[in-house]
């Protein structure tokens, strides 16, 4: 018979429950190695909630990718309405808060882990805050001045308790927002880790997988609506398409925009462009991480306004044409050329990116988002950070004089 005092010492240590919430294919891809690290940790117990575009047939039902990767989805939170209007997005946020309140109440995690700045994650963060669950946030402190993502991201930062930023400048901005420095960690851009760890396809393998002849040269295009501009999606994207038609020697791979305001307008225009140029253009709802990064690796140019053009593309030494204001405020590598969403400006930027002089700069260009070991820094923090009193935050003043 074991004495009561001794029985406690042989009891297995209770694992800390980490609930990862993901709403898009891109976000899940960025979180993949962190999720894998949580799953194999002997100190952590992985929980997962899938929501948003993951559950939508229109956007490829990408929750199935999560399951194929061997992860169990503990809860699904349906929140997307069949509308990409401002009213529809606001209603989706409300539905999300309701759904996440129920899911988190049932799962009772010790920490909720989220990434980024989308409205689905905003809804999840509100529910976690109200439930007094510590929130860990990846990719805070960044700036995207053309989007509703900008105030959403900073709002999530203020609801969060642990911060994993992609660069030291972003860490300093999170501290400037009043967060405690000891809870802010610069871990680099999560997308770089996929480049280092995934086995990417050769160009021949990629063509076979895509069922598309990429040609001698091709570009990858991802263009999202600029959500703080009224009715700009169609005009800006039309200018991009007109510029693309000026280059007969390029083939094009389009990846579809997210479920943002006016996103369906862009999707319709992509399909029309594909029908007009069936031998040179292919559009995909979801490529998955391996095919997407393989497409970047072998392409000659990345165009649009996606954050991957600022992170993964520079890490692969691929030139990016960043169009318009969607990413204004972020850190840019030397491989990124910014231009206005006008036909002549886009054409000029494309010509510059393909010039001999610019191509000569690519091999020595550096990426400002780290070396690709983010999960190795994030998982130990999740394992060891003290939870006692974590949700009772005090504002950290930066040289304010009080």
Order of alpha helices (4+ residues) and beta strands (2+ residues): alpha-beta-alpha-beta-alpha-beta-alpha-beta-alpha-beta-alpha-beta-alpha-beta-alpha-alpha-beta-alpha-beta-alpha-beta-alpha-beta-alpha-beta-beta-alpha-alpha-alpha
